Amino acid sequence: MRPLLWERVAEGRVRGARKSPMNDAQINQIVEQVVRRLSSELGSAPSSAPASKAPAFHSRRPGIFDDLDTAGEAANQAFKAWDRTTLETRGKVIESMREASRRAANELSTMAVEETGLGNVKDKIQKNLLVANKTPGLEILRPLAYSGDHGLMLTERAPFGVIGAITPSTNPTETIINNAIGMLAGGNAVMFNCHPSAKRVCSHLVSLLNEAITSAGGPPNLIVTLAEPSIQTAQALMKHKANRLLVVTGGPAVVKEAMNSGKRAIAAGPGNPPAVVDETAHVAEAGKNIVDGASLDNNIVCIVEKKSSPSRRSPIS
């Protein structure tokens, strides 16, 4: 009896072990051959035309999709499941995300610098740990009750649903960790369009966070992103029917685009703050703090000092 196709594939791998590793195209071809062989034997061969909304082969990584429609559908289904999840489980999921981010801080920081060419590993580690540990979670979402002469009012926060988020190259992983913890704590799911120059590290992080979520009892695909993000996919995300709210971190152009999208938008543009040294300053300490702040991550971040100005009465004026 002739060997099955996957046996022949395995045999070929052993015999060709000294050759260079197979690329994605070769792996996809083998998978397609196996599927067609099995489908033929079962009498249900699939159509040769690719499905328009099917996830790509690399979507075996949790949360990574080839197109917005499929990503949006997955995030919407995840949100529905998340909305039925208990607050106790939600809290466990958030803590699992924090722990996964802490464990991966060194790796993510190194990958981000290598891929984007921006910043430095030491400062990115500190930034990743900061957002992993300090991003507010369920603790700030307590119900508020007011009573008085005219009755009682109870206020509880409710989720938007699926949020569309756009992230920068300067803080690629830090923004995802911060956004994801806050959004999921509020009961939402999120679709990320990451900066194209940071797509590799961002996809890796999205997969890690999805694994952390499911390991703590949450649904898959609460966080989704595209394998090949671009300016065009960012523009499409802003108009996509799957999301009701936009959260955008970036420069003036992307912020303007979000504000003109027709949707509610929370947008963070450039900060570029000055540091003012007045007459009350301890000059040596002020100088050190300004240098430390301005040099954070090689000064690529908009929240760090970009200019220093002494007041007229300052000791250094």
C-alpha positions as CSV (number, residue, x, y, z in Angstrom):
1,M,0.0,0.0,0.0
2,R,1.4,3.4,-0.9
3,P,2.1,5.7,2.0
4,L,-0.3,8.5,2.9
5,L,0.5,12.0,1.8
6,W,1.5,13.3,5.2
7,E,3.8,10.2,5.7
8,R,5.5,11.1,2.4
9,V,5.8,14.7,3.6
10,A,7.5,13.6,6.8
11,E,9.7,11.2,5.0
12,G,10.8,14.0,2.6
13,R,11.6,16.3,5.5
14,V,13.9,13.7,7.0
15,R,15.7,13.0,3.7
16,G,16.0,16.7,3.0
17,A,17.0,17.7,6.5
18,R,20.3,19.2,5.2
19,K,18.5,21.5,2.9
20,S,17.4,25.0,3.8
21,P,14.1,25.3,5.8
22,M,10.8,25.5,3.9
23,N,9.3,28.9,3.5
24,D,5.6,29.9,4.1
25,A,4.7,29.3,0.4
26,Q,6.0,25.8,0.5
27,I,4.3,25.0,3.8
28,N,1.0,26.4,2.4
29,Q,1.3,24.2,-0.7
30,I,1.9,21.1,1.5
31,V,-1.1,22.0,3.6
32,E,-3.3,22.5,0.6
33,Q,-2.2,19.1,-0.8
34,V,-3.1,17.4,2.4
35,V,-6.5,19.1,2.7
36,R,-7.3,18.2,-0.9
37,R,-6.2,14.6,-0.5
38,L,-8.4,14.2,2.6
39,S,-11.3,16.0,1.0
40,S,-11.0,13.7,-2.0
41,E,-11.0,10.6,0.1
42,L,-14.1,11.9,2.0
43,G,-15.8,12.9,-1.2
44,S,-16.0,16.6,-0.4
45,A,-13.2,18.3,-2.2
46,P,-13.2,22.1,-1.6
47,S,-13.5,24.7,-4.3
48,S,-10.2,25.9,-5.8
49,A,-11.3,29.5,-5.3
50,P,-10.1,31.0,-2.0
51,A,-12.7,32.2,0.4
52,S,-12.8,36.0,0.4
53,K,-12.9,36.3,4.2
54,A,-10.9,33.3,5.2
55,P,-8.0,33.9,7.7
56,A,-4.6,33.4,6.2
57,F,-2.4,30.3,7.1
58,H,-0.6,32.4,9.7
59,S,-3.9,33.0,11.5
60,R,-3.0,29.9,13.5
61,R,-1.4,32.6,15.7
62,P,-4.2,33.8,18.0
63,G,-5.8,37.1,17.0
64,I,-3.9,37.6,13.7
65,F,-6.1,38.0,10.6
66,D,-5.7,38.8,6.9
67,D,-8.6,41.2,6.5
68,L,-10.7,43.5,8.5
69,D,-14.1,41.8,7.9
70,T,-12.8,38.5,9.4
71,A,-11.1,40.2,12.2
72,G,-14.2,42.3,13.0
73,E,-16.4,39.3,13.0
74,A,-14.1,37.4,15.3
75,A,-13.8,40.4,17.7
76,N,-17.6,40.8,17.7
77,Q,-18.2,37.2,18.6
78,A,-15.5,37.5,21.3
79,F,-17.2,40.6,22.7
80,K,-20.6,38.8,23.0
81,A,-18.9,36.0,25.0
82,W,-16.9,38.5,27.1
83,D,-20.2,40.4,27.9
84,R,-21.5,37.2,29.5
85,T,-18.4,36.5,31.5
86,T,-18.4,37.2,35.2
87,L,-16.4,40.0,36.7
88,E,-14.4,37.5,38.7
89,T,-13.2,35.9,35.5
90,R,-12.6,39.3,34.0
91,G,-10.3,40.2,36.8
92,K,-8.4,37.0,36.4
93,V,-8.0,37.6,32.7
94,I,-6.7,41.2,33.3
95,E,-4.1,39.9,35.8
96,S,-3.1,37.2,33.4
97,M,-2.5,39.8,30.7
98,R,-0.4,41.9,33.1
99,E,1.7,38.9,34.0
100,A,2.2,37.9,30.4
101,S,3.3,41.4,29.6
102,R,5.8,41.5,32.5
103,R,7.3,38.2,31.4
104,A,7.7,39.3,27.8
105,A,8.9,42.9,28.5
106,N,12.6,42.2,27.7
107,E,11.7,40.2,24.5
108,L,9.2,42.8,23.3
109,S,11.5,45.7,23.9
110,T,14.4,44.0,22.0
111,M,12.1,43.1,19.1
112,A,10.7,46.7,18.9
113,V,14.1,48.3,18.7
114,E,15.3,45.8,16.1
115,E,12.2,46.1,13.9
116,T,11.6,49.9,14.1
117,G,15.1,51.2,14.7
118,L,13.7,53.6,17.3
119,G,14.5,54.1,20.9
120,N,16.5,51.8,23.2
121,V,15.9,48.5,24.8
122,K,16.5,49.6,28.4
123,D,13.9,52.4,28.4
124,K,11.4,50.3,26.5
125,I,11.6,47.6,29.1
126,Q,10.7,50.2,31.8
127,K,7.8,51.6,29.6
128,N,6.4,48.1,29.0
129,L,6.6,47.3,32.7
130,L,5.0,50.6,33.6
131,V,1.9,50.0,31.5
132,A,1.7,46.3,32.5
133,N,1.7,47.3,36.2
134,K,0.0,50.7,36.3
135,T,-2.7,50.7,33.6
136,P,-6.0,51.0,35.6
137,G,-8.2,47.9,35.5
138,L,-11.4,46.9,37.2
139,E,-10.6,48.8,40.4
140,I,-11.6,52.2,38.8
141,L,-14.9,50.9,37.4
142,R,-16.9,50.7,40.6
143,P,-20.6,51.6,40.5
144,L,-21.4,55.1,41.9
145,A,-24.5,55.7,44.0
146,Y,-26.0,59.1,44.9
147,S,-28.8,59.7,47.3
148,G,-30.7,62.8,48.4
149,D,-34.0,64.4,49.0
150,H,-35.2,63.5,45.5
151,G,-34.2,59.8,45.4
152,L,-31.4,57.6,44.5
153,M,-29.2,57.3,41.4
154,L,-27.0,54.4,40.5
155,T,-24.3,54.9,37.8
156,E,-22.6,51.9,36.2
157,R,-20.2,51.9,33.3
158,A,-21.2,49.9,30.2
159,P,-18.9,48.7,27.4
160,F,-19.0,50.2,23.9
161,G,-18.5,46.8,22.2
162,V,-15.6,46.5,19.7
163,I,-13.2,49.4,19.7
164,G,-11.0,50.3,16.8
165,A,-7.5,51.3,17.9
166,I,-4.5,52.6,15.9
167,T,-1.0,52.4,17.4
168,P,2.3,54.2,16.7
169,S,5.8,53.0,15.9
170,T,7.3,54.9,18.8
171,N,5.4,53.0,21.5
172,P,4.2,49.9,19.6
173,T,3.9,47.4,22.4
174,E,3.4,49.8,25.3
175,T,0.3,51.2,23.5
176,I,-1.2,47.8,22.9
177,I,-0.7,46.7,26.5
178,N,-2.1,49.9,27.9
179,N,-5.1,50.0,25.5
180,A,-5.9,46.3,25.8
181,I,-5.9,46.2,29.6
182,G,-8.0,49.3,29.9
183,M,-10.5,48.3,27.1
184,L,-10.9,44.7,28.2
185,A,-11.3,45.8,31.9
186,G,-14.2,47.9,30.6
187,G,-15.8,44.9,29.0
188,N,-14.8,45.7,25.4
189,A,-13.0,43.9,22.6
190,V,-10.5,45.6,20.4
191,M,-9.3,45.7,16.8
192,F,-5.8,47.0,16.4
193,N,-4.3,48.5,13.2
194,C,-0.6,48.6,14.2
195,H,2.0,50.8,12.6
196,P,3.4,48.9,9.6
197,S,7.0,49.4,10.7
198,A,6.2,47.5,13.9
199,K,3.8,44.8,12.6
200,R,6.0,41.9,13.6
201,V,6.4,42.7,17.3
202,C,2.8,43.9,17.6
203,S,1.5,40.6,16.1
204,H,3.7,38.7,18.5
205,L,2.3,40.6,21.4
206,V,-1.3,40.3,20.3
207,S,-0.8,36.5,20.2
208,L,0.8,36.4,23.6
209,L,-2.1,38.4,25.1
210,N,-4.7,36.2,23.5
211,E,-3.0,33.1,25.0
212,A,-3.0,34.8,28.4
213,I,-6.7,35.6,28.0
214,T,-7.8,32.1,27.1
215,S,-5.6,30.5,29.8
216,A,-7.5,32.5,32.4
217,G,-10.9,31.6,31.1
218,G,-11.6,34.4,28.6
219,P,-12.8,33.9,25.0
220,P,-10.4,33.9,22.0
221,N,-10.0,36.9,19.7
222,L,-10.8,39.6,22.3
223,I,-7.8,41.3,20.8
224,V,-7.3,41.1,17.0
225,T,-5.0,42.7,14.5
226,L,-4.0,42.4,10.8
227,A,-0.9,40.5,9.6
228,E,-0.2,43.3,7.0
229,P,-1.4,46.7,8.4
230,S,-1.1,49.8,6.2
231,I,-2.3,53.3,5.9
232,Q,-5.2,52.0,3.8
233,T,-6.3,49.4,6.4
234,A,-6.1,52.1,9.1
235,Q,-8.5,54.3,7.1
236,A,-10.7,51.3,6.5
237,L,-10.7,50.5,10.2
238,M,-12.0,54.0,11.0
239,K,-15.0,53.4,8.8
240,H,-15.6,49.8,9.6
241,K,-19.0,48.7,10.9
242,A,-17.6,46.4,13.5
243,N,-16.4,49.2,15.8
244,R,-18.3,51.9,17.6
245,L,-15.4,53.9,19.1
246,L,-12.0,54.8,17.8
247,V,-8.9,55.2,20.0
248,V,-6.0,56.6,18.0
249,T,-2.4,57.2,19.1
250,G,-0.3,59.1,16.6
251,G,0.6,62.3,14.9
252,P,-1.6,65.1,13.5
253,A,-2.6,63.4,10.3
254,V,-4.0,60.2,11.8
255,V,-5.7,62.2,14.5
256,K,-7.4,64.5,12.0
257,E,-8.5,61.4,10.0
258,A,-10.1,59.9,13.1
259,M,-11.8,63.1,14.1
260,N,-13.4,63.2,10.6
261,S,-14.4,59.6,10.6
262,G,-18.0,60.2,11.8
263,K,-17.4,58.1,14.9
264,R,-16.7,59.0,18.4
265,A,-13.0,59.2,18.8
266,I,-10.4,59.5,21.5
267,A,-7.2,60.7,19.9
268,A,-3.8,61.5,21.2
269,G,-1.7,63.7,19.1
270,P,1.8,65.3,19.6
271,G,2.6,66.6,23.1
272,N,6.2,68.0,22.8
273,P,6.1,69.7,26.2
274,P,8.5,72.4,27.3
275,A,10.2,72.4,30.7
276,V,10.1,75.7,32.5
277,V,12.7,76.4,35.3
278,D,11.5,79.1,37.6
279,E,13.0,80.9,40.6
280,T,11.9,78.1,43.0
281,A,13.9,75.4,41.2
282,H,16.7,73.4,42.6
283,V,18.9,74.0,39.6
284,A,21.1,70.8,39.8
285,E,18.0,68.6,40.4
286,A,16.0,70.3,37.7
287,G,18.8,69.9,35.2
288,K,19.2,66.2,35.9
289,N,15.4,65.6,35.7
290,I,15.2,67.4,32.4
291,V,18.0,65.5,30.9
292,D,16.6,62.2,32.2
293,G,13.2,63.0,30.8
294,A,14.4,64.3,27.4
295,S,16.6,61.3,26.9
296,L,13.9,58.7,27.6
297,D,13.8,56.2,24.7
298,N,16.2,58.5,22.7
299,N,13.6,61.4,22.8
300,I,11.3,59.7,20.3
301,V,8.2,59.9,22.6
302,C,6.0,63.0,22.3
303,I,5.5,63.3,26.1
304,V,9.1,63.9,27.0
305,E,10.7,67.4,27.2
306,K,11.6,68.9,23.8
307,K,12.6,72.4,25.1
308,S,13.8,74.0,28.3
309,S,13.2,77.6,29.2
310,P,14.3,79.5,32.3
311,S,11.9,82.1,33.7
312,R,13.2,85.7,34.1
313,R,13.7,85.2,37.8
314,S,15.4,81.8,37.5
315,P,18.9,81.4,38.9
316,I,20.1,80.4,35.5
317,S,18.5,83.2,33.5
